[in-house]
Amino acid sequence: MLNLDRLRTLHAISAYGSVTAAADVLHLTTSAVSQQVAKLEREVGQPLLDKRGRGVVLTDFALRMVDHAAEILAVVERAEADLQARRGSVEGRLTIGAFATAARGLVPPAFVALRAEHPRLRLELVEMEPDESVPLVVRGDLDLVVALDWSNAPLAVPSGLVPTPLLHDPAMLAVPADHRLAANEFVDVATLRAEAWITWQRGSICRDWLAHTLRTHGGDLDVTHAAREHETQLALVAAGLGIAIIPTLGLGPVPDGVRMLPLRPAFGREVHILTRGNVQSRPAIRATVAALHTAAAQHARTTARAAPHTR
């Protein structure tokens, strides 16, 4: 009979690309990983790794084994989730990935509520963009991800993940108070083609979305300053150094000298929770999803009350 731990080891080598990386993920020594593979090779009577320079590659037989291992590990994960659901106890460890503004605006109140209601649940937050976090939840390194896409640029959800809508996050235009558009009631995106922009860092989903949107309306993205945090972007706008698009989830106090204006057409981000279908029944997953929904609803109410004061 095939040993589950050895199959998991082989699967990790395939997923992470090397014996060393697999050892780090599995919290084993490289020697222990090599021993597991050697024992599995004796069990199946076939070589599983070929040496290539200083590294290794999986043999064709090993690749077939990895496919079987993925199916077996998925069944085990579903079984564990089912047993936890039958016990009904919200406990254990949960690791969550979230993009920056969700990590700041949604996760803290959700974690506070979970800690009060479920003291045996241990939560860990990892701040990262969706292009980093989504592959990690697919592989099982993260239990749950808070991800985003824009209303005109939807996120591709890999097979095996289940998206749950969490929040619509409308975006507004931030301009200096003396800008030519500052007195407008709204701003047509087509009028922004020649503007100097303060935006996100190169390669981020939000910056790529903005460049795509401006191209759609006949313009190009002329970036004068790039900053990860929305507070920094707004400070640069207040200094008269450019304009920025700011989602409301990232909108803190608006500094003096900045005017927030609605856009036409309206744009916004769609915020989702992504989980593996195999673990949806886990009580810890269900409790965390519910807490995030409560935090999102509270954010939406707060945003609605504050909306008249942002213009």
C-alpha positions in Angstrom: 0.0 0.0 0.0 1.3 3.5 -0.9 2.3 5.6 2.0 0.4 8.9 2.2 3.3 10.9 3.7 5.6 9.8 0.9 3.1 10.7 -1.8 2.7 14.1 -0.1 6.5 14.5 -0.3 6.6 13.7 -4.0 3.7 16.0 -4.6 5.5 18.8 -2.8 8.7 18.4 -4.8 6.6 18.7 -8.0 4.7 21.7 -6.7 7.7 23.7 -5.3 10.3 22.6 -7.9 13.0 21.2 -5.7 13.9 18.9 -2.8 15.0 21.9 -0.8 11.8 23.9 -1.3 9.7 20.8 -0.5 11.7 20.3 2.7 11.0 23.9 3.8 7.3 23.6 3.1 7.0 20.2 4.9 9.2 21.3 7.8 11.6 18.5 7.1 15.3 18.3 6.4 16.4 17.7 2.8 17.8 14.4 3.9 14.4 13.3 5.3 12.8 14.3 2.0 15.3 12.3 0.0 14.7 9.3 2.3 11.0 9.5 1.8 11.5 9.5 -2.0 13.9 6.6 -1.8 11.4 4.5 0.2 8.6 5.4 -2.3 10.9 4.4 -5.2 11.4 1.0 -3.5 7.6 0.6 -3.0 6.7 1.4 -6.7 9.8 -0.2 -8.2 10.6 2.7 -10.4 13.0 5.7 -10.3 11.2 9.0 -9.4 13.9 11.6 -9.6 16.7 12.2 -12.2 19.6 14.4 -11.3 20.1 17.4 -13.5 23.2 19.5 -12.5 22.7 20.5 -8.9 19.0 19.8 -9.0 16.5 17.1 -9.8 13.6 16.6 -12.2 10.7 14.2 -11.9 10.7 11.1 -14.2 7.7 10.5 -16.4 6.6 7.8 -14.0 6.9 10.2 -11.1 4.7 12.8 -13.0 2.0 10.1 -13.3 2.4 9.4 -9.6 2.0 13.1 -8.8 -1.3 13.2 -10.6 -2.5 10.2 -8.5 -1.1 11.9 -5.4 -3.0 15.1 -6.1 -6.3 13.1 -6.3 -5.6 11.1 -3.2 -4.6 14.2 -1.2 -7.8 16.0 -2.3 -9.9 13.1 -1.1 -8.0 13.2 2.3 -8.6 16.9 2.5 -12.3 16.5 1.9 -12.5 13.7 4.4 -10.8 15.8 7.1 -13.1 18.8 6.3 -16.1 16.5 6.6 -15.0 15.1 10.0 -14.4 18.6 11.3 -17.8 19.7 10.0 -19.4 16.8 11.8 -17.6 17.7 15.1 -18.8 21.3 14.5 -15.9 22.8 16.5 -14.2 26.0 15.2 -10.6 25.4 16.1 -7.2 24.7 14.6 -5.0 27.0 12.5 -6.1 29.1 9.5 -3.8 31.1 7.2 -5.4 33.9 5.2 -3.9 35.9 2.3 -5.3 39.3 1.6 -4.3 42.3 -0.6 -3.2 45.4 1.3 -6.4 47.4 1.7 -8.4 44.4 2.6 -5.7 43.4 5.1 -6.1 46.8 6.7 -9.9 47.5 6.3 -11.6 44.1 6.5 -9.4 41.5 8.2 -8.8 43.2 11.6 -12.5 43.5 12.6 -13.1 40.0 11.3 -10.2 38.6 13.4 -11.3 40.5 16.5 -14.8 38.9 16.2 -13.4 35.4 15.6 -11.0 35.6 18.5 -13.9 36.6 20.9 -16.2 33.9 19.6 -13.8 31.1 18.8 -10.8 31.3 21.2 -9.4 27.9 20.0 -9.0 29.1 16.4 -5.6 30.4 15.5 -5.5 32.9 12.7 -2.5 34.1 10.6 -2.7 36.9 8.0 -0.3 37.2 5.1 -0.5 40.4 3.1 0.0 39.8 -0.6 -1.5 40.6 -4.0 -3.8 38.1 -5.7 -1.3 37.1 -8.3 0.8 35.8 -5.4 -2.0 34.5 -3.1 -4.2 32.7 -5.6 -1.5 30.1 -6.6 -0.8 29.6 -2.9 -4.4 28.7 -2.0 -4.6 26.4 -5.0 -1.5 24.5 -3.6 -2.8 24.5 -0.1 -0.3 26.9 1.4 -3.1 29.3 2.3 -6.5 28.2 3.5 -8.4 31.2 2.3 -7.7 34.3 0.1 -9.3 37.7 -0.1 -8.7 38.7 -3.7 -9.9 41.5 -6.0 -10.6 42.2 -9.6 -12.0 45.3 -11.4 -15.5 45.5 -12.8 -14.1 45.7 -16.3 -11.2 43.2 -15.8 -12.5 40.1 -14.0 -10.2 37.7 -12.1 -9.6 34.3 -13.6 -10.4 31.7 -10.9 -8.4 28.5 -11.2 -10.2 25.2 -11.3 -10.8 23.8 -7.8 -11.3 27.2 -6.1 -14.7 28.5 -5.1 -15.2 32.3 -5.2 -17.6 34.0 -2.8 -18.5 37.6 -3.5 -17.7 39.8 -0.5 -17.9 43.5 -1.4 -18.2 46.0 -4.3 -15.6 48.6 -3.7 -16.3 51.8 -5.7 -13.4 54.0 -6.9 -13.2 57.7 -6.9 -10.9 60.2 -8.6 -8.6 62.2 -6.3 -7.4 65.6 -7.7 -5.7 68.6 -6.2 -8.1 71.3 -5.0 -6.9 73.7 -7.7 -7.1 71.2 -10.5 -9.1 72.1 -13.6 -11.6 69.3 -12.8 -11.9 70.1 -9.1 -15.2 71.9 -9.4 -16.9 69.1 -11.4 -19.7 67.0 -9.9 -18.3 64.0 -11.7 -15.4 63.3 -14.2 -15.7 61.5 -17.5 -12.8 59.1 -17.8 -12.3 60.1 -21.5 -11.2 63.6 -20.2 -8.2 62.1 -18.3 -6.1 60.9 -21.2 -3.4 63.6 -20.9 -3.2 63.6 -17.1 -0.1 62.9 -14.9 -0.9 60.0 -12.7 0.0 58.9 -9.2 -0.6 55.2 -9.0 0.4 51.8 -7.8 3.7 50.1 -8.4 4.6 48.5 -11.7 3.1 45.0 -12.2 0.3 45.4 -9.7 -3.3 44.4 -10.7 -4.6 47.9 -10.0 -2.0 49.7 -12.1 -2.5 47.2 -15.0 -6.2 47.9 -14.8 -5.8 51.6 -14.9 -3.5 51.4 -18.0 -6.0 49.1 -19.7 -8.9 51.4 -18.9 -7.1 54.6 -20.2 -6.2 52.7 -23.4 -9.8 51.7 -23.9 -10.7 55.4 -23.7 -7.9 56.5 -26.1 -5.2 57.5 -23.7 -2.0 56.3 -22.2 -1.0 56.0 -18.5 1.6 58.7 -17.7 2.9 57.8 -14.3 4.8 60.5 -12.4 4.9 58.8 -9.0 4.2 55.2 -7.8 3.3 54.3 -4.3 2.0 51.2 -2.6 -0.1 52.9 0.1 -3.2 55.0 -0.7 -2.3 57.4 2.1 1.0 58.2 0.2 -0.8 58.6 -3.1 -3.3 61.1 -1.5 -0.4 63.0 0.0 1.2 63.3 -3.4 -2.1 64.5 -4.9 -2.4 67.1 -2.1 1.0 68.4 -3.1 -0.3 69.0 -6.6 1.9 66.3 -8.2 -0.8 64.4 -10.1 -4.1 62.7 -9.8 -5.1 59.2 -8.6 -7.9 56.7 -8.5 -8.6 55.6 -4.9 -11.0 52.7 -4.0 -13.1 53.5 -1.0 -11.7 50.4 0.9 -8.4 52.2 0.9 -9.8 55.7 1.6 -8.9 57.0 5.0 -9.2 60.7 6.0 -8.9 62.8 2.9 -6.1 65.4 3.4 -6.7 69.1 2.9 -6.1 70.1 -0.7 -7.7 67.0 -2.2 -11.1 66.8 -3.9 -12.7 63.3 -4.3 -14.9 63.0 -7.4 -17.1 60.3 -8.9 -16.1 58.8 -12.2 -18.2 58.3 -15.3 -18.6 55.5 -16.2 -18.4 54.3 -12.6 -15.6 51.9 -11.8 -14.9 49.7 -8.8 -13.2 46.6 -7.5 -15.0 43.4 -6.8 -13.7 41.8 -3.6 -14.0 38.0 -3.3 -13.2 35.2 -0.9 -11.5 32.2 -2.6 -11.3 28.8 -0.9 -10.6 25.3 -2.2 -13.8 23.4 -2.8 -12.4 20.5 -0.7 -12.4 22.5 2.5 -15.5 24.6 2.3 -17.3 22.5 4.9 -14.6 23.2 7.6 -16.2 25.0 10.5 -13.2 27.3 10.7 -13.6 28.3 7.0 -17.3 28.9 7.4 -16.8 31.0 10.5 -14.1 33.1 8.9 -16.1 33.7 5.8 -19.1 34.8 7.9 -16.9 37.2 9.9 -15.5 38.7 6.7 -19.0 39.2 5.4 -19.9 41.0 8.6 -16.9 43.2 8.4 -17.6 44.0 4.7 -21.2 44.9 5.5 -20.0 47.3 8.2 -17.6 48.9 5.8 -20.3 49.4 3.2 -22.6 51.1 5.8 -19.7 53.3 6.9 -18.9 54.2 3.3 -22.5 55.1 2.6 -22.7 57.4 5.6 -19.4 59.1 4.7 -20.1 59.5 1.0 -21.6 63.0 1.1 -18.5 64.3 2.9 -15.9 63.1 0.4 -16.8 65.5 -2.3 
